Amino acid sequence: MFKHILISTDGSKLAAKGIKAGVKLAAALGARVTGVYVSAPWTTPMYSEGVVYGPINSPQEYKRAAERAAKKALAAIEIEAQAAGVACGSVHVTADQPWQGILKAAKAKKCDAISMASHGRGGLGGLLLGSETARVLAHSKLPVVVTR
């Protein structure tokens, strides 16, 4: 069925549920996994009256912080995959929107399915907050396995 599953993470507890489900699916199918973490591109901090707003004030600092966050989040996928005996790779992508980065990584790595977690917000909460999972579902040509 699936031979290469992309598992997305943002490092949250909810994403950990999606990681476990994605790795379990890969183990059952004899598939390999690739973990993806998406960072937003660097944006210049806002200045007002000589005061800088934002904890990170240079592109280099931002890049280091994003790489640290990605490494930590992707380690969870690598550990889970190793424990399950599943071949695993990982990729850190930069994109304006997380859903775009997830789809970009799936295409670049030639994955045949995507596994991710969802908050399962419906109604007004889903409308106001939006959902990266919903956007992946709407734009993906690949099957998407969603864990709630």
N, CA, C and O atoms as CSV, one atom per row, in Angstrom:
chain,resi,resn,atom,element,x,y,z
A,1,MET,N,N,0.832,-1.181,0.000
A,1,MET,CA,C,0.000,0.000,0.000
A,1,MET,C,C,0.885,1.257,0.000
A,1,MET,O,O,1.183,1.784,-1.072
A,2,PHE,N,N,1.306,1.743,1.156
A,2,PHE,CA,C,2.199,2.896,1.217
A,2,PHE,C,C,3.612,2.403,1.490
A,2,PHE,O,O,3.822,1.495,2.294
A,3,LYS,N,N,4.570,3.009,0.816
A,3,LYS,CA,C,5.968,2.638,0.993
A,3,LYS,C,C,6.788,3.720,1.675
A,3,LYS,O,O,7.838,3.441,2.254
A,4,HIS,N,N,6.297,4.980,1.605
A,4,HIS,CA,C,7.046,6.109,2.170
A,4,HIS,C,C,6.048,7.126,2.717
A,4,HIS,O,O,5.324,7.765,1.953
A,5,ILE,N,N,6.012,7.272,4.027
A,5,ILE,CA,C,5.036,8.141,4.691
A,5,ILE,C,C,5.734,9.362,5.270
A,5,ILE,O,O,6.720,9.240,5.997
A,6,LEU,N,N,5.218,10.534,4.942
A,6,LEU,CA,C,5.717,11.783,5.526
A,6,LEU,C,C,4.955,12.031,6.817
A,6,LEU,O,O,3.725,11.991,6.829
A,7,ILE,N,N,5.675,12.286,7.903
A,7,ILE,CA,C,5.039,12.577,9.193
A,7,ILE,C,C,5.417,13.999,9.584
A,7,ILE,O,O,6.594,14.315,9.752
A,8,SER,N,N,4.408,14.853,9.727
A,8,SER,CA,C,4.683,16.246,10.087
A,8,SER,C,C,4.623,16.430,11.601
A,8,SER,O,O,3.876,15.749,12.304
A,9,THR,N,N,5.429,17.369,12.075
A,9,THR,CA,C,5.423,17.694,13.497
A,9,THR,C,C,5.709,19.169,13.696
A,9,THR,O,O,6.421,19.799,12.915
A,10,ASP,N,N,5.133,19.700,14.765
A,10,ASP,CA,C,5.473,21.059,15.190
A,10,ASP,C,C,6.079,21.021,16.588
A,10,ASP,O,O,6.324,22.061,17.199
A,11,GLY,N,N,6.316,19.813,17.082
A,11,GLY,CA,C,6.923,19.643,18.396
A,11,GLY,C,C,5.925,19.642,19.548
A,11,GLY,O,O,6.326,19.572,20.709
A,12,SER,N,N,4.639,19.717,19.246
A,12,SER,CA,C,3.617,19.778,20.300
A,12,SER,C,C,3.241,18.383,20.797
A,12,SER,O,O,3.606,17.373,20.196
A,13,LYS,N,N,2.497,18.350,21.917
A,13,LYS,CA,C,2.009,17.079,22.454
A,13,LYS,C,C,1.042,16.427,21.476
A,13,LYS,O,O,1.032,15.206,21.320
A,14,LEU,N,N,0.232,17.247,20.822
A,14,LEU,CA,C,-0.701,16.700,19.832
A,14,LEU,C,C,0.057,16.058,18.677
A,14,LEU,O,O,-0.314,14.982,18.208
A,15,ALA,N,N,1.104,16.708,18.225
A,15,ALA,CA,C,1.910,16.149,17.127
A,15,ALA,C,C,2.514,14.810,17.542
A,15,ALA,O,O,2.693,13.929,16.701
A,16,ALA,N,N,2.828,14.648,18.818
A,16,ALA,CA,C,3.382,13.379,19.302
A,16,ALA,C,C,2.400,12.231,19.074
A,16,ALA,O,O,2.811,11.111,18.772
A,17,LYS,N,N,1.110,12.507,19.218
A,17,LYS,CA,C,0.091,11.484,18.927
A,17,LYS,C,C,0.131,11.114,17.446
A,17,LYS,O,O,0.046,9.938,17.090
A,18,GLY,N,N,0.260,12.119,16.592
A,18,GLY,CA,C,0.338,11.871,15.160
A,18,GLY,C,C,1.587,11.103,14.783
A,18,GLY,O,O,1.565,10.271,13.876
A,19,ILE,N,N,2.683,11.385,15.482
A,19,ILE,CA,C,3.935,10.667,15.235
A,19,ILE,C,C,3.760,9.187,15.552
A,19,ILE,O,O,4.124,8.323,14.755
A,20,LYS,N,N,3.203,8.906,16.715
A,20,LYS,CA,C,3.010,7.509,17.123
A,20,LYS,C,C,2.138,6.767,16.116
A,20,LYS,O,O,2.442,5.638,15.732
A,21,ALA,N,N,1.049,7.411,15.692
A,21,ALA,CA,C,0.138,6.775,14.732
A,21,ALA,C,C,0.809,6.579,13.381
A,21,ALA,O,O,0.646,5.529,12.760
A,22,GLY,N,N,1.558,7.569,12.917
A,22,GLY,CA,C,2.238,7.465,11.627
A,22,GLY,C,C,3.301,6.386,11.614
A,22,GLY,O,O,3.415,5.634,10.646
A,23,VAL,N,N,4.076,6.303,12.679
A,23,VAL,CA,C,5.126,5.277,12.766
A,23,VAL,C,C,4.489,3.892,12.898
A,23,VAL,O,O,4.971,2.925,12.308
A,24,LYS,N,N,3.416,3.800,13.664
A,24,LYS,CA,C,2.727,2.513,13.815
A,24,LYS,C,C,2.187,2.036,12.464
A,24,LYS,O,O,2.288,0.855,12.132
A,25,LEU,N,N,1.617,2.957,11.691
A,25,LEU,CA,C,1.126,2.617,10.358
A,25,LEU,C,C,2.278,2.159,9.462
A,25,LEU,O,O,2.161,1.158,8.756
A,26,ALA,N,N,3.377,2.888,9.493
A,26,ALA,CA,C,4.546,2.528,8.683
A,26,ALA,C,C,5.072,1.143,9.062
A,26,ALA,O,O,5.418,0.349,8.187
A,27,ALA,N,N,5.132,0.858,10.351
A,27,ALA,CA,C,5.613,-0.452,10.809
A,27,ALA,C,C,4.697,-1.570,10.311
A,27,ALA,O,O,5.169,-2.623,9.883
A,28,ALA,N,N,3.396,-1.334,10.371
A,28,ALA,CA,C,2.440,-2.348,9.928
A,28,ALA,C,C,2.524,-2.594,8.427
A,28,ALA,O,O,2.280,-3.708,7.964
A,29,LEU,N,N,2.868,-1.555,7.664
A,29,LEU,CA,C,2.922,-1.679,6.213
A,29,LEU,C,C,4.319,-1.983,5.675
A,29,LEU,O,O,4.486,-2.244,4.483
A,30,GLY,N,N,5.314,-1.948,6.550
A,30,GLY,CA,C,6.684,-2.143,6.099
A,30,GLY,C,C,7.197,-0.937,5.318
A,30,GLY,O,O,8.044,-1.071,4.435
A,31,ALA,N,N,6.676,0.236,5.651
A,31,ALA,CA,C,7.049,1.475,4.961
A,31,ALA,C,C,8.150,2.191,5.727
A,31,ALA,O,O,8.418,1.878,6.887
A,32,ARG,N,N,8.779,3.143,5.077
A,32,ARG,CA,C,9.729,4.023,5.747
A,32,ARG,C,C,9.050,5.359,5.985
A,32,ARG,O,O,8.022,5.654,5.376
A,33,VAL,N,N,9.620,6.169,6.869
A,33,VAL,CA,C,9.033,7.474,7.174
A,33,VAL,C,C,10.070,8.585,6.997
A,33,VAL,O,O,11.277,8.376,7.114
A,34,THR,N,N,9.550,9.749,6.715
A,34,THR,CA,C,10.350,10.968,6.717
A,34,THR,C,C,9.602,11.970,7.577
A,34,THR,O,O,8.426,12.247,7.340
A,35,GLY,N,N,10.283,12.511,8.570
A,35,GLY,CA,C,9.684,13.534,9.418
A,35,GLY,C,C,9.927,14.903,8.807
A,35,GLY,O,O,10.970,15.144,8.199
A,36,VAL,N,N,8.960,15.798,8.971
A,36,VAL,CA,C,9.127,17.159,8.461
A,36,VAL,C,C,8.734,18.164,9.541
A,36,VAL,O,O,7.731,18.005,10.237
A,37,TYR,N,N,9.554,19.192,9.652
A,37,TYR,CA,C,9.294,20.329,10.538
A,37,TYR,C,C,9.371,21.568,9.659
A,37,TYR,O,O,10.342,21.749,8.925
A,38,VAL,N,N,8.351,22.422,9.728
A,38,VAL,CA,C,8.295,23.605,8.880
A,38,VAL,C,C,8.491,24.862,9.720
A,38,VAL,O,O,7.803,25.075,10.719
A,39,SER,N,N,9.446,25.690,9.295
A,39,SER,CA,C,9.694,26.985,9.933
A,39,SER,C,C,9.253,28.096,8.988
A,39,SER,O,O,9.342,27.966,7.767
A,40,ALA,N,N,8.783,29.171,9.568
A,40,ALA,CA,C,8.468,30.357,8.772
A,40,ALA,C,C,9.771,31.041,8.384
A,40,ALA,O,O,10.758,30.944,9.113
A,41,PRO,N,N,9.790,31.728,7.253
A,41,PRO,CA,C,11.009,32.455,6.895
A,41,PRO,C,C,11.249,33.634,7.842
A,41,PRO,O,O,10.325,34.107,8.503
A,42,TRP,N,N,12.480,34.093,7.900
A,42,TRP,CA,C,12.856,35.243,8.731
A,42,TRP,C,C,12.080,36.475,8.274
A,42,TRP,O,O,11.951,36.737,7.078
A,43,THR,N,N,11.574,37.215,9.234
A,43,THR,CA,C,10.969,38.514,8.942
A,43,THR,C,C,11.643,39.549,9.827
A,43,THR,O,O,12.013,39.267,10.967
A,44,THR,N,N,11.794,40.726,9.296
A,44,THR,CA,C,12.447,41.800,10.032
A,44,THR,C,C,11.585,42.196,11.228
A,44,THR,O,O,10.371,42.344,11.085
A,45,PRO,N,N,12.194,42.373,12.415
A,45,PRO,CA,C,11.426,42.783,13.590
A,45,PRO,C,C,10.802,44.167,13.395
A,45,PRO,O,O,11.285,44.975,12.602
A,46,MET,N,N,9.733,44.419,14.125
A,46,MET,CA,C,9.068,45.720,14.074
A,46,MET,C,C,9.788,46.695,15.009
A,46,MET,O,O,10.101,46.361,16.152
A,47,TYR,N,N,10.038,47.876,14.515
A,47,TYR,CA,C,10.680,48.916,15.314
A,47,TYR,C,C,9.674,50.021,15.594
A,47,TYR,O,O,8.900,50.408,14.718
A,48,SER,N,N,9.693,50.515,16.799
A,48,SER,CA,C,8.829,51.637,17.151
A,48,SER,C,C,9.537,52.455,18.224
A,48,SER,O,O,9.826,51.957,19.312
A,49,GLU,N,N,9.805,53.686,17.913
A,49,GLU,CA,C,10.459,54.602,18.851
A,49,GLU,C,C,11.758,54.028,19.403
A,49,GLU,O,O,12.056,54.173,20.589
A,50,GLY,N,N,12.522,53.379,18.540
A,50,GLY,CA,C,13.827,52.865,18.943
A,50,GLY,C,C,13.792,51.565,19.709
A,50,GLY,O,O,14.836,51.089,20.155
A,51,VAL,N,N,12.607,50.970,19.878
A,51,VAL,CA,C,12.479,49.717,20.619
A,51,VAL,C,C,12.228,48.589,19.628
A,51,VAL,O,O,11.386,48.712,18.739
A,52,VAL,N,N,12.951,47.504,19.780
A,52,VAL,CA,C,12.771,46.345,18.919
A,52,VAL,C,C,11.766,45.405,19.573
A,52,VAL,O,O,11.884,45.077,20.754
A,53,TYR,N,N,10.774,44.974,18.791
A,53,TYR,CA,C,9.797,44.020,19.291
A,53,TYR,C,C,10.123,42.650,18.738
A,53,TYR,O,O,10.079,42.432,17.527
A,54,GLY,N,N,10.438,41.757,19.598
A,54,GLY,CA,C,10.766,40.396,19.191
A,54,GLY,C,C,12.035,39.935,19.872
A,54,GLY,O,O,12.978,40.713,20.018
A,55,PRO,N,N,12.075,38.672,20.295
A,55,PRO,CA,C,13.229,38.167,21.028
A,55,PRO,C,C,14.448,37.882,20.143
A,55,PRO,O,O,15.570,37.810,20.645
A,56,ILE,N,N,14.239,37.721,18.847
A,56,ILE,CA,C,15.329,37.381,17.946
A,56,ILE,C,C,15.493,38.522,16.949
A,56,ILE,O,O,14.551,38.878,16.240
A,57,ASN,N,N,16.691,39.089,16.899
A,57,ASN,CA,C,16.871,40.313,16.133
A,57,ASN,C,C,17.778,40.204,14.920
A,57,ASN,O,O,18.113,41.224,14.319
A,58,SER,N,N,18.184,38.998,14.542
A,58,SER,CA,C,19.001,38.868,13.341
A,58,SER,C,C,18.628,37.574,12.616
A,58,SER,O,O,18.145,36.624,13.231
A,59,PRO,N,N,18.856,37.552,11.311
A,59,PRO,CA,C,18.562,36.323,10.562
A,59,PRO,C,C,19.379,35.127,11.051
A,59,PRO,O,O,18.901,33.992,11.032
A,60,GLN,N,N,20.600,35.383,11.484
A,60,GLN,CA,C,21.447,34.294,11.959
A,60,GLN,C,C,20.908,33.696,13.259
A,60,GLN,O,O,20.876,32.477,13.425
A,61,GLU,N,N,20.481,34.576,14.185
A,61,GLU,CA,C,19.882,34.099,15.439
A,61,GLU,C,C,18.626,33.298,15.152
A,61,GLU,O,O,18.399,32.242,15.741
A,62,TYR,N,N,17.814,33.813,14.239
A,62,TYR,CA,C,16.564,33.144,13.885
A,62,TYR,C,C,16.847,31.761,13.298
A,62,TYR,O,O,16.198,30.781,13.662
A,63,LYS,N,N,17.814,31.690,12.393
A,63,LYS,CA,C,18.150,30.413,11.760
A,63,LYS,C,C,18.603,29.396,12.801
A,63,LYS,O,O,18.191,28.237,12.764
A,64,ARG,N,N,19.456,29.835,13.735
A,64,ARG,CA,C,19.922,28.922,14.793
A,64,ARG,C,C,18.759,28.450,15.665
A,64,ARG,O,O,18.681,27.270,16.009
A,65,ALA,N,N,17.861,29.359,16.022
A,65,ALA,CA,C,16.714,29.002,16.865
A,65,ALA,C,C,15.777,28.040,16.126
A,65,ALA,O,O,15.280,27.077,16.709
A,66,ALA,N,N,15.546,28.306,14.854
A,66,ALA,CA,C,14.671,27.436,14.058
A,66,ALA,C,C,15.291,26.044,13.906
A,66,ALA,O,O,14.585,25.039,13.985
A,67,GLU,N,N,16.586,25.986,13.692
A,67,GLU,CA,C,17.267,24.692,13.559
A,67,GLU,C,C,17.231,23.900,14.862
A,67,GLU,O,O,17.068,22.680,14.848
A,68,ARG,N,N,17.385,24.601,15.996
A,68,ARG,CA,C,17.287,23.920,17.303
A,68,ARG,C,C,15.886,23.349,17.505
A,68,ARG,O,O,15.735,22.202,17.926
A,69,ALA,N,N,14.866,24.149,17.206
A,69,ALA,CA,C,13.483,23.697,17.368
A,69,ALA,C,C,13.193,22.515,16.448
A,69,ALA,O,O,12.547,21.551,16.860
A,70,ALA,N,N,13.665,22.584,15.210
A,70,ALA,CA,C,13.451,21.495,14.253
A,70,ALA,C,C,14.139,20.216,14.721
A,70,ALA,O,O,13.552,19.135,14.671
A,71,LYS,N,N,15.369,20.342,15.170
A,71,LYS,CA,C,16.129,19.170,15.621
A,71,LYS,C,C,15.416,18.474,16.783
A,71,LYS,O,O,15.318,17.247,16.824
A,72,LYS,N,N,14.926,19.276,17.719
A,72,LYS,CA,C,14.226,18.727,18.883
A,72,LYS,C,C,12.930,18.034,18.460
A,72,LYS,O,O,12.646,16.922,18.906
A,73,ALA,N,N,12.150,18.685,17.607
A,73,ALA,CA,C,10.869,18.119,17.171
A,73,ALA,C,C,11.078,16.861,16.328
A,73,ALA,O,O,10.365,15.873,16.507
A,74,LEU,N,N,12.040,16.889,15.419
A,74,LEU,CA,C,12.292,15.744,14.545
A,74,LEU,C,C,12.907,14.565,15.303
A,74,LEU,O,O,12.748,13.415,14.894
A,75,ALA,N,N,13.598,14.843,16.388
A,75,ALA,CA,C,14.169,13.761,17.200
A,75,ALA,C,C,13.078,12.841,17.725
A,75,ALA,O,O,13.293,11.636,17.857
A,76,ALA,N,N,11.918,13.394,18.024
A,76,ALA,CA,C,10.803,12.571,18.518
A,76,ALA,C,C,10.387,11.542,17.466
A,76,ALA,O,O,10.075,10.399,17.802
A,77,ILE,N,N,10.381,11.941,16.208
A,77,ILE,CA,C,10.028,11.010,15.129
A,77,ILE,C,C,11.111,9.954,14.984
A,77,ILE,O,O,10.814,8.767,14.849
A,78,GLU,N,N,12.359,10.380,15.011
A,78,GLU,CA,C,13.474,9.446,14.854
A,78,GLU,C,C,13.501,8.415,15.982
A,78,GLU,O,O,13.751,7.235,15.736
A,79,ILE,N,N,13.250,8.849,17.204
A,79,ILE,CA,C,13.234,7.935,18.355
A,79,ILE,C,C,12.091,6.932,18.235
A,79,ILE,O,O,12.282,5.736,18.454
A,80,GLU,N,N,10.907,7.422,17.887
A,80,GLU,CA,C,9.734,6.548,17.734
A,80,GLU,C,C,9.967,5.529,16.615
A,80,GLU,O,O,9.649,4.350,16.765
A,81,ALA,N,N,10.520,5.989,15.506
A,81,ALA,CA,C,10.772,5.095,14.372
A,81,ALA,C,C,11.822,4.037,14.726
A,81,ALA,O,O,11.672,2.863,14.388
A,82,GLN,N,N,12.873,4.465,15.404
A,82,GLN,CA,C,13.917,3.519,15.792
A,82,GLN,C,C,13.351,2.444,16.717
A,82,GLN,O,O,13.666,1.263,16.574
A,83,ALA,N,N,12.519,2.861,17.659
A,83,ALA,CA,C,11.918,1.901,18.596
A,83,ALA,C,C,11.023,0.897,17.871
A,83,ALA,O,O,10.891,-0.247,18.304
A,84,ALA,N,N,10.408,1.329,16.767
A,84,ALA,CA,C,9.510,0.453,16.013
A,84,ALA,C,C,10.225,-0.294,14.892
A,84,ALA,O,O,9.616,-1.112,14.203
A,85,GLY,N,N,11.508,-0.016,14.709
A,85,GLY,CA,C,12.263,-0.674,13.645
A,85,GLY,C,C,11.909,-0.173,12.256
A,85,GLY,O,O,11.974,-0.921,11.281
A,86,VAL,N,N,11.533,1.099,12.174
A,86,VAL,CA,C,11.138,1.704,10.898
A,86,VAL,C,C,12.257,2.616,10.405
A,86,VAL,O,O,12.796,3.412,11.174
A,87,ALA,N,N,12.603,2.502,9.131
A,87,ALA,CA,C,13.614,3.387,8.536
A,87,ALA,C,C,13.079,4.819,8.547
A,87,ALA,O,O,11.917,5.064,8.223
A,88,CYS,N,N,13.947,5.756,8.923
A,88,CYS,CA,C,13.492,7.130,9.118
A,88,CYS,C,C,14.511,8.139,8.622
A,88,CYS,O,O,15.718,7.980,8.803
A,89,GLY,N,N,13.999,9.166,8.001
A,89,GLY,CA,C,14.794,10.329,7.631
A,89,GLY,C,C,14.054,11.553,8.132
A,89,GLY,O,O,12.938,11.443,8.640
A,90,SER,N,N,14.662,12.708,7.996
A,90,SER,CA,C,13.973,13.924,8.431
A,90,SER,C,C,14.402,15.100,7.578
A,90,SER,O,O,15.469,15.093,6.963
A,91,VAL,N,N,13.546,16.111,7.553
A,91,VAL,CA,C,13.827,17.295,6.766
A,91,VAL,C,C,13.235,18.517,7.476
A,91,VAL,O,O,12.140,18.467,8.036
A,92,HIS,N,N,13.994,19.608,7.432
A,92,HIS,CA,C,13.544,20.891,7.984
A,92,HIS,C,C,13.312,21.801,6.789
A,92,HIS,O,O,14.230,22.062,6.012
A,93,VAL,N,N,12.082,22.282,6.646
A,93,VAL,CA,C,11.678,23.086,5.494
A,93,VAL,C,C,11.295,24.487,5.952
A,93,VAL,O,O,10.759,24.666,7.046
A,94,THR,N,N,11.571,25.475,5.113
A,94,THR,CA,C,11.120,26.844,5.369
A,94,THR,C,C,10.018,27.166,4.369
A,94,THR,O,O,10.184,26.975,3.164
A,95,ALA,N,N,8.892,27.657,4.878
A,95,ALA,CA,C,7.764,28.013,4.012
A,95,ALA,C,C,6.925,29.073,4.705
A,95,ALA,O,O,6.901,29.161,5.933
A,96,ASP,N,N,6.234,29.881,3.898
A,96,ASP,CA,C,5.372,30.923,4.452
A,96,ASP,C,C,4.249,30.335,5.301
A,96,ASP,O,O,3.888,30.897,6.336
A,97,GLN,N,N,3.703,29.217,4.867
A,97,GLN,CA,C,2.624,28.538,5.586
A,97,GLN,C,C,3.043,27.092,5.838
A,97,GLN,O,O,3.613,26.458,4.949
A,98,PRO,N,N,2.773,26.558,7.027
A,98,PRO,CA,C,3.167,25.174,7.308
A,98,PRO,C,C,2.621,24.160,6.306
A,98,PRO,O,O,3.338,23.243,5.903
A,99,TRP,N,N,1.376,24.312,5.904
A,99,TRP,CA,C,0.796,23.343,4.964
A,99,TRP,C,C,1.560,23.327,3.643
A,99,TRP,O,O,1.708,22.273,3.025
A,100,GLN,N,N,2.040,24.478,3.213
A,100,GLN,CA,C,2.815,24.535,1.973
A,100,GLN,C,C,4.141,23.795,2.131
A,100,GLN,O,O,4.576,23.090,1.221
A,101,GLY,N,N,4.771,23.956,3.274
A,101,GLY,CA,C,6.027,23.265,3.540
A,101,GLY,C,C,5.850,21.763,3.614
A,101,GLY,O,O,6.698,21.007,3.140
A,102,ILE,N,N,4.749,21.330,4.209
A,102,ILE,CA,C,4.468,19.895,4.308
A,102,ILE,C,C,4.305,19.296,2.913
A,102,ILE,O,O,4.882,18.250,2.616
A,103,LEU,N,N,3.532,19.945,2.069
A,103,LEU,CA,C,3.323,19.444,0.709
A,103,LEU,C,C,4.608,19.506,-0.122
A,103,LEU,O,O,4.880,18.617,-0.929
A,104,LYS,N,N,5.386,20.558,0.084
A,104,LYS,CA,C,6.673,20.701,-0.615
A,104,LYS,C,C,7.602,19.550,-0.234
A,104,LYS,O,O,8.249,18.961,-1.100
A,105,ALA,N,N,7.668,19.230,1.054
A,105,ALA,CA,C,8.526,18.139,1.526
A,105,ALA,C,C,8.042,16.792,1.001
A,105,ALA,O,O,8.853,15.953,0.607
A,106,ALA,N,N,6.736,16.578,0.993
A,106,ALA,CA,C,6.185,15.309,0.502
A,106,ALA,C,C,6.555,15.095,-0.964
A,106,ALA,O,O,6.903,13.987,-1.371
A,107,LYS,N,N,6.478,16.152,-1.740
A,107,LYS,CA,C,6.828,16.053,-3.158
A,107,LYS,C,C,8.335,15.838,-3.337
A,107,LYS,O,O,8.755,14.974,-4.106
A,108,ALA,N,N,9.135,16.618,-2.630
A,108,ALA,CA,C,10.594,16.526,-2.753
A,108,ALA,C,C,11.112,15.147,-2.339
A,108,ALA,O,O,12.045,14.623,-2.947
A,109,LYS,N,N,10.511,14.568,-1.315
A,109,LYS,CA,C,10.968,13.273,-0.799
A,109,LYS,C,C,10.256,12.090,-1.461
A,109,LYS,O,O,10.518,10.934,-1.131
A,110,LYS,N,N,9.358,12.394,-2.394
A,110,LYS,CA,C,8.620,11.360,-3.133
A,110,LYS,C,C,7.829,10.431,-2.213
A,110,LYS,O,O,7.842,9.210,-2.374
A,111,CYS,N,N,7.147,11.034,-1.255
A,111,CYS,CA,C,6.308,10.267,-0.335
A,111,CYS,C,C,5.002,9.886,-1.033
A,111,CYS,O,O,4.568,10.565,-1.965
A,112,ASP,N,N,4.384,8.805,-0.582
A,112,ASP,CA,C,3.113,8.419,-1.174
A,112,ASP,C,C,1.945,8.564,-0.202
A,112,ASP,O,O,0.819,8.190,-0.531
A,113,ALA,N,N,2.200,9.106,0.996
A,113,ALA,CA,C,1.145,9.407,1.962
A,113,ALA,C,C,1.693,10.398,2.985
A,113,ALA,O,O,2.904,10.528,3.165
A,114,ILE,N,N,0.778,11.085,3.645
A,114,ILE,CA,C,1.130,12.051,4.686
A,114,ILE,C,C,0.363,11.658,5.944
A,114,ILE,O,O,-0.819,11.321,5.875
A,115,SER,N,N,1.032,11.700,7.085
A,115,SER,CA,C,0.388,11.431,8.367
A,115,SER,C,C,0.589,12.644,9.258
A,115,SER,O,O,1.706,13.138,9.410
A,116,MET,N,N,-0.501,13.119,9.845
A,116,MET,CA,C,-0.400,14.281,10.724
A,116,MET,C,C,-1.538,14.280,11.735
A,116,MET,O,O,-2.539,13.582,11.571
A,117,ALA,N,N,-1.364,15.074,12.778
A,117,ALA,CA,C,-2.367,15.189,13.828
A,117,ALA,C,C,-3.231,16.411,13.571
A,117,ALA,O,O,-2.834,17.335,12.860
A,118,SER,N,N,-4.426,16.400,14.165
A,118,SER,CA,C,-5.336,17.535,14.048
A,118,SER,C,C,-5.996,17.782,15.388
A,118,SER,O,O,-6.293,16.848,16.133
A,119,HIS,N,N,-6.223,19.052,15.686
A,119,HIS,CA,C,-6.938,19.400,16.913
A,119,HIS,C,C,-8.394,18.983,16.829
A,119,HIS,O,O,-9.037,18.770,17.857
A,120,GLY,N,N,-8.919,18.863,15.625
A,120,GLY,CA,C,-10.317,18.489,15.454
A,120,GLY,C,C,-11.260,19.623,15.780
A,120,GLY,O,O,-12.410,19.390,16.154
A,121,ARG,N,N,-10.788,20.849,15.642
A,121,ARG,CA,C,-11.667,21.988,15.903
A,121,ARG,C,C,-12.709,22.076,14.799
A,121,ARG,O,O,-12.395,21.965,13.614
A,122,GLY,N,N,-13.918,22.272,15.197
A,122,GLY,CA,C,-14.985,22.455,14.217
A,122,GLY,C,C,-15.634,23.796,14.438
A,122,GLY,O,O,-15.233,24.555,15.321
A,123,GLY,N,N,-16.620,24.084,13.651
A,123,GLY,CA,C,-17.407,25.300,13.830
A,123,GLY,C,C,-16.577,26.563,13.804
A,123,GLY,O,O,-15.671,26.712,12.983
A,124,LEU,N,N,-16.895,27.469,14.710
A,124,LEU,CA,C,-16.256,28.783,14.753
A,124,LEU,C,C,-14.764,28.690,15.074
A,124,LEU,O,O,-13.969,29.435,14.500
A,125,GLY,N,N,-14.369,27.791,15.978
A,125,GLY,CA,C,-12.953,27.633,16.326
A,125,GLY,C,C,-12.123,27.261,15.110
A,125,GLY,O,O,-11.048,27.821,14.895
A,126,GLY,N,N,-12.614,26.319,14.312
A,126,GLY,CA,C,-11.914,25.918,13.103
A,126,GLY,C,C,-11.875,27.030,12.075
A,126,GLY,O,O,-10.879,27.207,11.374
A,127,LEU,N,N,-12.970,27.785,11.988
A,127,LEU,CA,C,-13.041,28.877,11.023
A,127,LEU,C,C,-12.100,30.012,11.389
A,127,LEU,O,O,-11.395,30.538,10.528
A,128,LEU,N,N,-12.083,30.396,12.675
A,128,LEU,CA,C,-11.250,31.514,13.105
A,128,LEU,C,C,-9.770,31.156,13.167
A,128,LEU,O,O,-8.925,31.930,12.719
A,129,LEU,N,N,-9.458,30.003,13.713
A,129,LEU,CA,C,-8.071,29.610,13.894
A,129,LEU,C,C,-7.473,28.963,12.654
A,129,LEU,O,O,-6.257,28.951,12.464
A,130,GLY,N,N,-8.347,28.428,11.818
A,130,GLY,CA,C,-7.845,27.736,10.644
A,130,GLY,C,C,-7.236,26.417,11.041
A,130,GLY,O,O,-7.127,26.107,12.228
A,131,SER,N,N,-6.845,25.651,10.074
A,131,SER,CA,C,-6.267,24.354,10.372
A,131,SER,C,C,-5.270,23.996,9.287
A,131,SER,O,O,-5.614,23.929,8.107
A,132,GLU,N,N,-4.044,23.769,9.694
A,132,GLU,CA,C,-3.032,23.345,8.728
A,132,GLU,C,C,-3.422,21.988,8.150
A,132,GLU,O,O,-3.199,21.725,6.968
A,133,THR,N,N,-4.007,21.126,8.986
A,133,THR,CA,C,-4.440,19.818,8.516
A,133,THR,C,C,-5.501,19.962,7.437
A,133,THR,O,O,-5.446,19.276,6.417
A,134,ALA,N,N,-6.461,20.843,7.654
A,134,ALA,CA,C,-7.515,21.066,6.656
A,134,ALA,C,C,-6.921,21.575,5.351
A,134,ALA,O,O,-7.363,21.186,4.270
A,135,ARG,N,N,-5.930,22.433,5.449
A,135,ARG,CA,C,-5.298,22.959,4.232
A,135,ARG,C,C,-4.505,21.878,3.502
A,135,ARG,O,O,-4.512,21.818,2.272
A,136,VAL,N,N,-3.823,21.025,4.265
A,136,VAL,CA,C,-3.115,19.904,3.628
A,136,VAL,C,C,-4.130,19.001,2.939
A,136,VAL,O,O,-3.926,18.595,1.795
A,137,LEU,N,N,-5.218,18.688,3.627
A,137,LEU,CA,C,-6.258,17.842,3.038
A,137,LEU,C,C,-6.820,18.461,1.762
A,137,LEU,O,O,-7.064,17.757,0.782
A,138,ALA,N,N,-7.024,19.764,1.775
A,138,ALA,CA,C,-7.621,20.447,0.626
A,138,ALA,C,C,-6.671,20.512,-0.574
A,138,ALA,O,O,-7.125,20.489,-1.718
A,139,HIS,N,N,-5.371,20.594,-0.329
A,139,HIS,CA,C,-4.417,20.812,-1.422
A,139,HIS,C,C,-3.588,19.586,-1.815
A,139,HIS,O,O,-2.934,19.596,-2.857
A,140,SER,N,N,-3.608,18.546,-1.006
A,140,SER,CA,C,-2.771,17.384,-1.272
A,140,SER,C,C,-3.365,16.465,-2.332
A,140,SER,O,O,-4.572,16.228,-2.378
A,141,LYS,N,N,-2.492,15.965,-3.167
A,141,LYS,CA,C,-2.896,14.938,-4.135
A,141,LYS,C,C,-2.616,13.551,-3.576
A,141,LYS,O,O,-2.992,12.539,-4.168
A,142,LEU,N,N,-1.942,13.522,-2.415
A,142,LEU,CA,C,-1.608,12.268,-1.741
A,142,LEU,C,C,-2.649,11.946,-0.680
A,142,LEU,O,O,-3.320,12.852,-0.186
A,143,PRO,N,N,-2.799,10.675,-0.319
A,143,PRO,CA,C,-3.651,10.339,0.807
A,143,PRO,C,C,-3.082,10.964,2.087
A,143,PRO,O,O,-1.865,11.033,2.264
A,144,VAL,N,N,-3.968,11.414,2.972
A,144,VAL,CA,C,-3.557,12.029,4.234
A,144,VAL,C,C,-4.241,11.270,5.375
A,144,VAL,O,O,-5.467,11.162,5.415
A,145,VAL,N,N,-3.438,10.755,6.289
A,145,VAL,CA,C,-3.953,10.057,7.465
A,145,VAL,C,C,-3.938,11.060,8.610
A,145,VAL,O,O,-2.887,11.594,8.963
A,146,VAL,N,N,-5.123,11.317,9.193
A,146,VAL,CA,C,-5.253,12.307,10.245
A,146,VAL,C,C,-5.536,11.631,11.573
A,146,VAL,O,O,-6.431,10.792,11.675
A,147,THR,N,N,-4.766,12.001,12.595
A,147,THR,CA,C,-4.949,11.482,13.951
A,147,THR,C,C,-5.520,12.585,14.824
A,147,THR,O,O,-5.036,13.716,14.806
A,148,ARG,N,N,-6.546,12.251,15.584
A,148,ARG,CA,C,-7.126,13.239,16.522
A,148,ARG,C,C,-6.856,12.799,17.934
A,148,ARG,O,O,-7.254,13.480,18.879
